[in-house]
Amino acid sequence: MEYELIQNLGSLLDNVYNNYSESHDRRTVACIKNNLLCIEFRTIFRAAREDELRRQISLLKEEALSFIKSRHDMIKKGFKENTGKSLKTKSCSENDNIETLTTSFHNPVRTIKYVYTVCYEVS
C-alpha cells in the first residue's frame, strides 16, 4: 500500500484519537492489517443454551454485515471528500469468531464476545 494512500485513510480509521463507534454495545473498528483495510464488528452478548447461541449468532451476522457496510461507505465517502479521488476496494476475506468470556456450572448463562471481520484490498 502506498504511503499517500495510507496517510489519507489514516484520518478515517480508528486509533487513540479517532473512535467511530455507533453505539456503546455494538461497534465497528477499522484498521490496516497486512496492506488490507479490515473492518471488524464487535459486540458482547449472553446466551444460555446452544440453540439460543446459534440463533443469536445468525442475527448478529446480519447486523454485523449492515454495520460493516455502513462503516465501509463512510470511509469511502470521507476518502472522496479528502482527496477528490474514489477509493476502490474489493472484499477478499470474511470471518467470524466467538469467544466465551464467562461461564460457570452453577449458571447456564454465558457471556460471549462476537467479532465479524471483513478485509478489503485497496487500490
ABEGO torsion letter per residue (X at the ends): XBAAAAAAAAAABBBAABBABABAABBBBBBBBGGBBBBBBBBBBBBABAAAAAAAAAAAAAAAAAAAAAAAAAAAAAAAAAAGBBBBBBBABBBBBBBBABBBAABABBBBBBBBBBBBBBX
